[in-house]
Amino acid sequence: MIPVIPKLPLAHGIDVALDWLTAHISFVTKAFSHFISILIDGLVHGLLWLPPWLLIAAVALLAWRAAGWRVALGSLLGLLLLWNLRLWPATVETFTLVLISTLIAVAIGLPLGILAALSTRASRVVMPVLDFMQTMPAFVYLIPAIPFFGLGAVSASVATVIFATPPTIRLTALGIRQVPKDLIEAADAFGSTRRQKLFKVQLPMAVPTLMAGVNQTIMLSLSMVVIAAMIGAGGLGGVVWRAIQRLEPGKGFEAGIAIVILAMILDRITQRIGRSPSAKTAK
C-alpha cells in the first residue's frame, strides 16, 4: 500500500499571511488607496470636462508630431468612431487607468532595470522574480489586491502595475548592457564618474530599447485593465464584462473594437517616440 503523503498547507499559509498583512498594514494601504483614488477620479473628471473634439484633436496632433500623418489620421478617425459609439467616457476611464499604472510601473521598473544592469548580484535576484511574475496567470494578481485595496479602480491599478512592470525592468537592463564597450571605455578614459557614464552615455544609448519596454508595459497595462473589470475597474473592460453578463454580443463587440483602437494608437505613438532620429528620417 502506497503511503499517503500529507498535503503541504500552502493555501492555508498564504491565507494566514494575507490576513496578517491586511490587519497590520491596513493604514498604509488605505492611505495609498485614498491617494490613488483621488488621482484617478481627478484625472478622469478633468479629461471628461474637456470637449471630446478638443481632446481628440490634441491626440491627433501628438500622433502627427511623434509618428507622422498616417498615425495621426488613424488616431483621429478611430477616436471619432469611439465618440460616435457613445464609448467616450469608458475610453477616458480606461486610458486614465493605463496612464497611471504605466507611470507607476515605469517609476518602479526603471531604477530596478538600471540596478540589474549594473550589478550582477542584483540581476541574479531580480530576473528569477521577473520570470515568476510573467509566468503567473494575470487573474491571480486580482486576488491579493482585493483584501488590501477593495473593489474598484485602485485594486485594478495595483494589479496592473505588478503585472506590467517586468518588461520595463528587463528591457532597461538589456539596453544598458548592449551599449558598445568602446563607448564605455572612452567615457572611462575621459575620467567620467559612474553617474556621468550612466546619464550621459548608457541611458541615452539605451533609449530605443528602453522605450520598447515602456511600449510593452503599456500594452500589458491595457490588457490587465480590461481583465480587472471583474473587480470593478470600469472603463471599456466594464462594458465588455456587462455585455458578457447580459448576453449582449453587439455591445461587447463595440467595446472590443474600442480597446483595439486604443491599443493601436498607444502602440504606434510609443513605438515611434523611442526611435533614433536617423530611423525616423529614413521612415
C-alpha positions in Angstrom: 0.0 0.0 0.0 1.4 3.4 -1.0 1.7 5.7 2.0 -0.4 8.9 1.8 1.9 12.0 1.8 0.4 14.9 3.7 -0.5 17.9 1.6 1.6 20.9 2.2 -0.5 23.7 3.8 0.5 26.2 1.2 -3.0 27.7 0.6 -3.6 28.0 4.4 -0.2 29.7 4.8 -1.0 32.2 2.1 -4.4 32.9 3.6 -2.8 33.5 7.1 -0.1 35.7 5.6 -2.7 37.8 3.7 -4.9 38.1 6.8 -1.9 39.2 8.9 -0.8 41.8 6.4 -4.3 43.1 5.9 -4.6 43.6 9.7 -1.2 45.2 10.3 -0.6 47.4 7.2 -4.2 48.4 6.5 -3.3 52.0 7.4 -0.7 52.1 4.7 -3.0 50.5 2.0 -5.9 52.8 3.0 -3.7 55.9 2.6 -2.3 54.7 -0.7 -5.8 53.7 -1.9 -7.2 57.2 -1.0 -4.3 59.0 -2.8 -4.6 56.9 -6.0 -8.4 57.1 -5.9 -8.2 60.9 -5.8 -5.7 60.9 -8.6 -7.8 58.6 -10.8 -11.0 60.5 -10.2 -9.4 63.9 -10.7 -7.8 62.9 -14.0 -11.0 61.2 -15.3 -13.1 64.2 -14.4 -10.6 66.6 -15.8 -10.4 64.8 -19.2 -14.2 64.4 -19.3 -14.6 68.1 -18.6 -12.7 68.9 -21.8 -14.8 68.8 -25.0 -14.2 65.4 -26.7 -13.3 67.1 -30.0 -10.6 69.1 -28.3 -9.0 66.0 -26.7 -9.3 64.1 -30.0 -7.5 66.9 -31.8 -4.8 67.0 -29.2 -4.2 63.3 -29.5 -4.1 63.6 -33.3 -1.6 66.4 -33.1 0.6 64.4 -30.7 0.4 61.4 -33.1 1.3 63.6 -36.0 4.4 65.1 -34.2 5.5 61.7 -32.9 4.6 59.3 -35.6 3.6 61.1 -38.8 0.4 61.9 -40.6 -0.8 58.4 -41.2 -0.9 57.5 -37.5 -2.4 60.9 -36.8 -5.2 60.3 -39.3 -5.8 56.8 -38.0 -6.0 58.2 -34.4 -8.4 60.9 -35.5 -10.8 58.6 -37.2 -10.5 55.9 -34.5 -11.3 58.3 -31.7 -14.1 59.9 -33.6 -15.6 56.4 -34.0 -15.4 55.8 -30.3 -17.1 59.2 -29.7 -19.9 58.2 -32.1 -20.4 54.8 -30.4 -21.0 56.7 -27.1 -18.0 55.0 -25.6 -16.0 58.2 -24.9 -16.4 58.2 -21.0 -15.4 54.5 -20.8 -12.5 55.1 -23.1 -11.3 58.0 -20.9 -11.6 55.8 -17.8 -9.5 53.1 -19.4 -6.9 55.5 -20.7 -6.6 57.0 -17.3 -6.0 53.7 -15.6 -3.5 52.7 -18.2 -1.7 56.0 -17.9 -1.4 56.0 -14.1 -0.5 52.3 -14.0 2.2 52.8 -16.7 3.7 55.8 -14.9 4.0 53.9 -11.6 5.3 50.8 -13.4 8.0 52.8 -15.2 8.9 54.6 -12.0 9.5 51.3 -10.3 10.9 49.4 -13.2 13.5 51.9 -14.5 15.6 52.1 -11.3 15.4 48.3 -10.9 16.4 47.8 -14.5 19.4 50.1 -14.0 20.4 48.2 -10.9 20.1 44.8 -12.6 22.2 46.1 -15.5 25.0 47.5 -13.3 25.0 44.8 -10.6 25.4 41.1 -11.3 24.2 40.2 -7.8 21.1 42.3 -8.2 20.4 40.7 -11.6 20.6 37.2 -10.2 17.9 38.2 -7.6 15.7 40.3 -9.9 15.5 38.1 -13.0 14.0 34.9 -11.3 11.4 37.1 -9.7 10.5 38.6 -13.1 10.2 35.0 -14.5 7.8 34.2 -11.7 5.8 37.4 -12.3 5.5 36.9 -16.0 4.6 33.2 -15.7 1.8 33.8 -13.1 -1.7 34.0 -14.7 -3.0 37.5 -14.9 -6.2 36.7 -13.0 -4.2 35.6 -9.9 -2.9 39.2 -9.4 -6.5 40.3 -8.8 -6.9 38.1 -5.7 -4.4 39.8 -3.2 -5.4 43.3 -4.4 -8.9 42.9 -3.2 -8.3 42.5 0.6 -5.7 45.3 0.6 -7.5 47.9 -1.6 -11.1 46.6 -2.0 -13.1 46.5 -5.2 -12.6 49.3 -7.8 -10.1 51.1 -9.8 -7.3 51.2 -7.2 -7.1 47.5 -6.9 -7.1 47.3 -10.7 -4.3 49.8 -10.9 -2.2 47.9 -8.3 -2.7 44.6 -10.0 -1.9 46.2 -13.3 1.4 47.7 -12.0 2.6 44.3 -10.7 1.6 42.6 -14.0 3.1 45.2 -16.3 6.4 46.1 -14.6 8.6 43.2 -15.8 9.1 44.4 -19.4 10.4 47.8 -18.3 12.9 46.2 -15.9 14.1 43.6 -18.5 14.5 45.9 -21.4 16.1 48.7 -19.4 18.7 46.3 -18.2 19.1 44.9 -21.7 19.5 48.3 -23.3 22.2 49.4 -20.8 24.1 46.1 -21.3 24.0 46.5 -25.1 25.8 49.8 -25.0 29.1 49.3 -27.0 32.1 48.6 -24.8 34.2 51.1 -26.8 31.9 54.0 -25.7 32.2 52.8 -22.1 36.0 52.7 -22.4 36.0 56.2 -24.0 34.0 57.6 -21.1 36.3 55.9 -18.6 39.3 57.3 -20.4 37.9 60.9 -20.1 37.5 60.4 -16.4 33.7 60.1 -16.2 32.1 59.1 -12.9 29.6 56.3 -12.7 26.8 58.8 -12.6 28.1 60.7 -15.6 28.6 57.5 -17.6 25.1 56.3 -16.8 23.2 59.5 -17.6 25.4 60.8 -20.5 26.3 57.6 -22.2 24.4 54.4 -21.2 20.9 55.7 -20.8 20.9 57.9 -23.9 22.2 54.9 -26.0 19.6 52.6 -24.4 16.6 54.8 -25.1 15.2 52.8 -28.1 15.3 49.5 -26.1 14.0 51.3 -23.0 11.1 52.7 -24.9 10.3 49.2 -26.3 10.0 48.2 -22.7 7.6 51.1 -22.0 5.6 50.1 -25.0 5.2 46.6 -23.8 4.3 47.9 -20.3 1.5 50.0 -21.9 0.2 47.0 -23.8 0.2 44.8 -20.7 -1.4 47.5 -18.7 -4.2 47.8 -21.2 -4.8 44.1 -21.2 -4.8 43.9 -17.4 -7.1 46.9 -17.0 -9.7 45.1 -19.2 -9.4 41.9 -17.1 -9.6 43.9 -13.9 -13.2 44.9 -14.9 -14.2 41.8 -12.9 -13.2 43.6 -9.7 -14.9 46.9 -10.6 -12.3 48.7 -12.7 -14.9 50.1 -15.1 -14.0 51.6 -18.4 -14.1 49.6 -21.6 -13.4 46.4 -19.8 -16.5 47.1 -17.7 -18.6 47.4 -20.9 -17.3 44.0 -22.1 -18.0 42.4 -18.7 -21.5 43.7 -18.6 -22.1 42.6 -22.1 -21.0 39.1 -21.2 -23.3 39.0 -18.1 -26.3 40.3 -20.1 -25.6 38.3 -23.3 -25.3 41.5 -25.4 -22.8 40.5 -28.1 -23.2 43.7 -30.0 -22.2 46.0 -27.2 -19.3 43.6 -26.3 -18.1 43.7 -29.8 -18.2 47.5 -29.9 -16.2 47.7 -26.7 -13.7 45.2 -28.1 -13.2 47.4 -31.2 -12.7 50.4 -28.9 -10.0 48.5 -27.0 -8.2 47.5 -30.2 -8.3 51.1 -31.4 -6.9 52.5 -28.2 -4.2 49.8 -28.1 -3.2 50.6 -31.7 -3.0 54.4 -31.0 -0.9 53.9 -27.9 1.3 51.3 -29.6 2.1 53.4 -32.7 2.8 56.6 -30.8 5.1 55.0 -28.2 6.9 52.9 -30.9 7.9 56.0 -32.8 9.0 58.0 -29.8 11.8 55.7 -29.0 13.3 55.6 -32.5 16.6 57.2 -33.3 16.5 60.4 -35.4 18.1 58.5 -38.3 15.5 55.9 -38.2 12.7 58.5 -38.2 14.3 60.3 -41.1 14.6 57.1 -43.1 10.9 56.3 -42.4 
